[in-house]
Amino acid sequence: MILKNIDFSYDGLSVIQDVSFTVRPGEILGIIGPNGSGKTTLLNIICGLLKPNSGDIFIQDKNIKEIPRKELYQILAIVPQDSITSFNYTVLDIVLMGRTPYLKGSFWEREIDYEIAINSIKDIGIYNLKDKYVSQLSGGERQKVTIAQALSQQPKILLLDEPTTHLDINSKLEIMNLITRLNKEQKITVITIFHDINLAASFCPRILILSKGRIFAKGNTEDVLTSQNLEGAYNIPVVVKKNPITNRIYTTPINRGFLKTKLAKRRLHLICGGGSGSLIMSSLKVYGFLVSCGVLNVMDTDYETAKALEIPIVSEAPFSQISNDTYKENIEMIKSSEILVLANVEFGYGNLSNLKAIEQALDIGKKVMILQETSITERDYTEGKATEIYKRIIEKGAILVHNVEELFRFLY
């Protein structure tokens, strides 16, 4: 598919401006961008629901202006944001609607249409739901029905407008794994809009950023998802890192509202781990704190964040228990700090010494703040030892807060 110099406006208001790009057969392209940047409009132009003011779109070497509507919808299918009908049809009825472009001379489906619809339902893995009414389905199941409907069109190109909106994280991953499988097994070209940048980074080899109706950046995901590009498009500072397990890019936005200058140069030491401190340390950097972290295992999510933010770290070998040497190093870093913050981190025998370090910090007169978003008993994997120390820390005067916003209010 090739788009050349696409322009589009509503009532004289320019929405899409000079958009040109190529999507190679069989690839997955993710489109991201701020709200109002024209992503859905662009998708509707590609599928022929909207006519551009100027420019051309070529599919299989044909200008879509010259492709009859029925033929076009045998080539491409779209999964919009809100696609399930308000009428209470069965799953099979909904999927059969995807066969509409193939009906000839009659509105009644043929045997081949039923066969293709059933196969689409099976391909999506919802055959057990085929006779259920859509009102009986969960959000993830309804989205699978919509994709099955699109698949029954036997498209070469699949367009999806935020296919995981309103779904929980498990359903999001199911839907994206399903789309990836269809792309690989059936060689379907996929163009999908994302609200979630990290989800796009996880599943799309190529990314296009749309901003104010124009292409801000396009290309391979690692080349496009840079701090500079994301801040330029979204107007917010973003930390870009690689997940040490998946080796894929992921992003952490930093709230400009946290930016204050009156606390600049205050020293704060953060005890965290497993991703519990990434947002906190990013925000602290923006505030102007002189931040340090410890003890963190190398390859831990918070370790990677601290490295990306150039925050001093007391580190331990991957998957290793805190040694006496690193414990002492952590204490020295604590002594040089004005404030100590404990994130909502899980405790096992490997990092139990971090709690002991906090207790020692209180004994030497340090100010300690504890972020408790979940009960310590839910995060204690030491047969109660962590809970015991944790309670002593609170008894010795640590300040307890229950969310990040409350934490920063106390810091001010």
N, C-alpha and C positions, 0 to 999 in steps of 0.2 A: 504494500500500500504506500502511495506517495501523496503527500499534501503539498500543494504549491501556492504560496502567497494568499492564504485564506484570510479574508476580512469579513467581519459580521457586526451588525449593529442592531439594537432595539430602539425604534422610534428616534433615530438619529444619534443615539448614544453608542459609541464604539465599545464593543465587548471583546471581540477577537481582532487582533491586528497583525497582519503579515506573518502568519504561522506557516512554517514549512518544515516538514520532516519526513523521514522514510521509516517504515516498519518492515523489517525483513520477514519473509514467510517462516512460520514456525517459532518466532521469538515471543518473549513476554516483555512488554513495555509498560512501565508504571508511570502514571502522570500524577504529580503532586503539585501543591501550591496553596496559597492562603484562600480563605473563603472569599468568594466573589471574583476570583481570578479568571473565571471563564471555563473551568474544566468540564462541567456538565454540558455547557453550550457547545464546546468543541466536540464532545462525544455525539451530541445530537446532530451536529453538522455532518460528521463522518457517516452516521447511519442514515442520513437523508431526511431526518425529521425537520431539520431547519436548512434553509437554502442560504449559502453565503452571498454576501454582496459582490464579492469578487474572489477569484482564485479557483483552483481545480483540485479534485481528488481522483486519483487513479487507483483502481483495483483490478488486478489481473490484466494490466495494460489497457484497461477501458476507463474512460471518463464516466463517473457515476451519473452524470447528466444524461448519458446515452444508454444507461442500463435500466430496463423496465423494473418497476418496483418489486414485482413478484420474484424476478430473477435476482435482484439485489439481496432480498431477504432469504434467498437460497445460498447466498455467499456469506452473509454476515448476520449475526444475531446480537441483540443487546439485552443486558440484564440491568434494568434501571434500579434506582434506589428503592422506590416503592412500587413493586411490580405485581404483587398478588392481588387479584381482583377482589372487590368487596363482596361479590356473590359467593355463596358457600358451595363451591364445586368440589368434587373429589380430586385427589392428586392426579389420577389418570386423565380426567377431564382437562385439567390445567395444562398438563404436558401435551395433550393432543392439540391444544391451540397452537402449538409451535409448528404444526403441519399445515397451517393455513396457506403459506406461499405455494404449496404443492397441489392444492385442491383445484380441480378442473371441471367446470361446468356444473358443479354441485357443491353444496355446503356440507355434504356428508362424507365422513372419513372412509377411506377404503381399508381393506385388510392390511395392505402394506403400511398404511399410516399407523394403525394400531400396533403392528409389529415393531416399527421404528420407535414409537413412543414407549412401548414396554422395554425395549432394549436400552433406551435412554434412561429410564427409571432404574434399570438394573445397573447400568454403568455408574450412576451416581450413588448407588448403594441404598436406595429407599424403596425397594420392591415391596417390603413389608408394609409400606404406607400407602400403596397405590389406591386402595379403596377407602381410605380415610378422607374426611372433609378437611379442608385447609384450616378451618377454625379450630381443629383439634390438635394442630401441630405447634411445636415450639418455633422460636425465631430462626434457629439454625436449620431446622427441618424445612421450613417455608422457603428459606433461601436456596436450599438444595433442590426443591421443587422448581423454583424459577430457573435455575441453571439447567435442570433436566428439560424444561420446556425449550430453552434456547438450544440445547444440544439436539433436540428432536428436529430442529431445522436443518441439521447436518451442515453446519456452517464451516467455512474455512477460516473465518475471523470471528472472534468472540470479544464483544465490547462489554465491560462491566463498570458500573458507576458506584463506587464505594461498596463493594459486595459484602463487606463485613460490618457495616454500620449497625449499631445497636446490639451486636452479638457479644457474648462473653468470650474470654480469651481462648477457651477450649474450642468453641464453635468457630472463632476466627481462624484458628490454625487448621481445623478440619476443612473449612471452605477453601483456604489457600492451598492446602495440600491436594485437595480435589482438583482445583484449577490447574495446578502444576502437573498432576497426573494426566489430565486430559490433553494438556499441551504436548506432553512427551509421547503419549500413546497414540493420539489421533492427529498429531502434528498441527493442532489448531493454533493459529496466531492469536495472541491475547493482548488486548489493550485495556488496561484497568486503571481507574482513578482511585487514589488512596487519600484518606484523611490522616491515617497513621503512617508517619514517615518510616518508623522502624519496621513496620510490616512490609512496606514497599521495599526497603533495603534487604529484607530477609528473602524475598521471593522473586525480585526482578533483577535480571542481569543489566538492564538498561533503564534509565530514569529520564524523564522530561519534567523540568520545573516550569510551571506556567505562573506568571505574575502580571497582574494588571492587563490581562489579555494578550501578553506577548511571551515568547519563549525566553526564559531567563537563562536556562542552561539545559543541555541535553547530552547524553552520551553514556558511557559505562558508569555503573552505580558508584564505584569508588571515586571516579573522577568528578562526578556531579555533586555527590553529597559531601561537600566540604563545609567547614564552619563559615567561610566567607560567602559561599553561595546561599546557604540557608539563612544567614543573617541578612543578606541582601534582599532575599525574596520575602522572608517572613518578618523582617524588622525586629529580630530578637536574637540575642547572643545564643549560640548553640555550641556545645562541646560534642565533637565527633570522635568516636573511638571504635575499636574492633573488639567484638566479643571473644574472649580467649578460648571459648569452647567451640563456637560455630565458625569463628574467623570472619564473621560478617560485620559490616558496619552497623553501629547503633548510635543514636543521638540523644543528648540531654539538653533541653532548652533551659536557659537561665532567666529568671524573672527580673526584668529591669526594675520592677517596683521594690526589689530588695536593695537597690543601689543607694547607699548612704555614705557620706564622707565623715561624719562625726565620730565613727568608731574605727576609722582607718588606723592601722598599725597596732591594734590590740592583738595579743597573741592568744590563740585558742588551739587546744589539742583535742582531736576527735577520735573517740574509740568507736569503731564500726566494723563492718565486714559483710560479705555476701550481698552487697548492693544496698545495704541499709543506710549508707552514708553518702552515696553519690550525689543526690539532690542537695543534701545539706552542705557538702563541701563546695559544690558549684555556687550555691547561694552565698556562702561565706566569702568566697573569692570576690564575688561581685560587691559585697558589702565593704570590702577593703580589709578584712581580717588577715592577719598573718597566721595561716593555718598549717598545722602539722597533723599527721595521722599515725596510729600504731596500736598494737602490732598487727600487721596485715600479711597474710600469706601471698607470696608471689603468684600471679595469675588470678587472684581473687578479683571480683568485679570492682570493688572499691579500690583495690590496689591499682587497677588499670585506670580508673577515673583520676585518682591522685596523681599518677604519672602523667596523664594527659594534661592535667591542670598545673603541673610542675610544683606539686605540694610535697614537702619533705615527709618521708615515710620511714618508720621503723618496720623492717620487713623480716619475714621468716620464710624458710624454704616452702615450696608448695606442699600442702597436705601434711605439714609437720606441726608438732606441738611447740608452743612458745618455749624457747630455751632460756636458761638463766641469763645468758649474755644479752639476748634481745629484750628480756624483761628489764634488766638494769638500764639498757639504752632507752627504753620507753619511759622509765622513771625519770631519767635525766631530761628528756624532752618535756615531760609533764612539769618538772620543776621550773623550766624556763618559760612556761605558759601562764597566762593570767587566769584562764577559764578552761575547764575540762568538760566536754560534752560526750555523753554516752548515747549512741543511736539505738534504735529498736532492733538490736542484733540478737541472733540466736547464739546460745552458749553450749559448747561441748567441752570435753576435757582438753582439747587442743588449744582453746583460747580462754580457758578459765582464768589464766593469769592476768588477763586484761581487767577482769573484775577486781582481782586482788590489788592491781596497780591503782585503780580508782579509790579503793579503800585507803590505801597508803597516801594518796593525794589528799584526801580529806584529813588524815592525821597530821599532815604538815601544813594544813590551813588553806588548801586550794578550794576555789569555788567550783562546785560540780553541778551540772545540769543533766537530768535524765529524760530522754524522749521515750515515753512508754505508750506506744500505739496499741500494743497487745500485752496481755499479762505475761510476766516473767515465767510463770509456770508453763505457759504454752511454748516458751522458747528455751526451756531448760532441759538439756539432754545429759545431765550429769548426776542423775538420781538425787536431785534436790540441793546439791552443793552450791550451784550458782544462785538458786533462790535464797539460800541462807545468807550468802555474802551480799546479795542485792538488797535484802531487807536491812542488813546492818548499815549499808551505804545510805539508805534513806533515813535510818535512825540517827545517823551522824550528821545529817543536815543537807543532803543533796536535794536540789530543787526538782520537783517532778512536773513535767509538762506532757500533754497528750497529743499534740500535733506540731508540725513544723512551724505553722503560723504562731502558735503560742510560744514556741521556743524562741523565735526571733523577737517577739514582743518583750520577753524577759531579758534578752540580750541587750535591748535598748533601754 
